[in-house]
Amino acid sequence: MTDEHRKIKLLIKSGYPLIYLVTWEEDRVLHMLSEVSSELKKDLYIWSLTDGMIKGDKPLASTRTPVGALELIQSKDRGIFVLRDFHHYIEEPFITRKLRDLVMEFRNCPRTVLIISPVMKIPVELEKDITVIDIKLPRMDKMNEILSHITDGFSCQGIEISIPHGEGREEFLKSLLGFTGREAEQVLSKIAVMEGRISIEDMDLILREKEQLIRKAGFLEFYSKVESFEHIGGLNQLKLWLKKRALAFTKRAREFGLPEPKGLLLAGVPGCGKSLCAKSIAREWKKPLLHFELGRVLGGLVGESERNMRSALKIAEGVSPAILWIDEIEKAFSGISDGGDSGVTSRLLGTLLTWMEEHENPVFVVATANDINILPEELMRRFDEIFFVDLPFQREREEIFRIHLSKRHRDPRDFNLELLATNTDGFSGAEIEQIIISSLYDTLSDEVPFNTDLILKNTKEIIPLSVSMKEKIDNLREIAMNRFRMASVEPSLPVFSELDLRGIFRKD
Ligand code: ATP
């Protein structure tokens, strides 16, 4: 018996009159409700606009309309009544009122109405009377059942099945999370037909199918252009922290007694590699990266934004274990204190905070922010760690020059990196990259040699943000110094052992 099964049974037994089940998996939920109804020895009535109300196999007369269905419910003393796709009608004034009347009448009768729908729509008048349950997508044990069922079927047809036991199977099952039961069956069948086998090697195909699914939903973007730590100059402390947690989502870590990490907030000076780091975590931890633009969930209708937010988070959880990257998080939640948007922002924040606290499937949130002054305290408390990404110091700048010269097919040994770094004190990684690009343009158009002198000349033509926005950046650094962990420490300071630092700083 699943948790949801247990919960719904308890609610019905305790006399809850109106329950809203949010799910895409009508079949699975109807099957569960049929079990609940026999366990509680109650009749099960199922309504849809096409069939009207059905008890067992028997359609009941005059119940094709939503009003007809509610009148039938009113005439019964006991039972479990399931209304499918009722979100289309629930906001009609007559229906809202009728449901409220039913709730009053139900107080002393063993009757429960359950609305099943993929979309949550609840008129304000009913908010206090409805109990909402978000039905989770199938988890590992259910996926295991589905996989066994499908592979047994295909192996009888002579299709080769090569999914190892143990950790390999666990990984394969994890790659299926995020699909509904039916979608998982369809994906596995498609692979069997296309490839003539179902193998651990097919996890890439499953991931591609999942990308489609996420794209269809519209709020999240599957980010495939992930970076590696090798393309990030400096940030030694942050890299170490992340490297130590690379096994965070494994069974081994759980058995070892470690909790799953929840998230990381990267705050700091613009252009110093926060987004770059967020993208690299996915690569280092070998987990999918989902980019969540909070602005996309904002909807015009009442409650729509929260609904969208919940839906996006549910999808992310479905893909778990995954990295959920929220860019410039402060912009989304900056309006909270002035209350200028009728509370939508604070409700969105509430939804995110509750989810971060309670979600069951592993999703690691990486949020980036430039302006930490406007971030709500309660949000900051939800992260495992807050790192401050500052302007790069001398040795980091050398590394950044080396990385970007190599990226553009130049041999860094042909340049005086130390001199370049000395002359770019106060420059961000993004600004260093821009200097190299500008210098390359000079070489291309004016046919001047691309060398240290040319790059030095270009450094003089840029006013870095640390100068043009000195006050703001100084202020940011001052706040951060006392409150957050630094993403970089000069390697001469003995914070971590030499052994730890080996492999992080590349040596020529
Ligand atoms: P913003 O807050 O403005 O989004 P950010 O801190 O997220 O800035 P990124 O977007 O990560 O900065 O940096 C922009 C680009 O600058 C990167 O794509 C990368 O090319 C370069 N860059 C910045 N920092 C570094 C670094 N430490 N190492 C290598 N490249 C860097």
Boltz pocket constraint, residues with backbone or C-beta under 6 A from the ligand:
constraints:
  - pocket:
      binder: B
      contacts: [[A, 231], [A, 232], [A, 233], [A, 234], [A, 235], [A, 268], [A, 269], [A, 270], [A, 271], [A, 272], [A, 273], [A, 274], [A, 275], [A, 276], [A, 277], [A, 368], [A, 369], [A, 370], [A, 389], [A, 392], [A, 400], [A, 403], [A, 428], [A, 429], [A, 430], [A, 431], [A, 433]]
      max_distance: 6.0
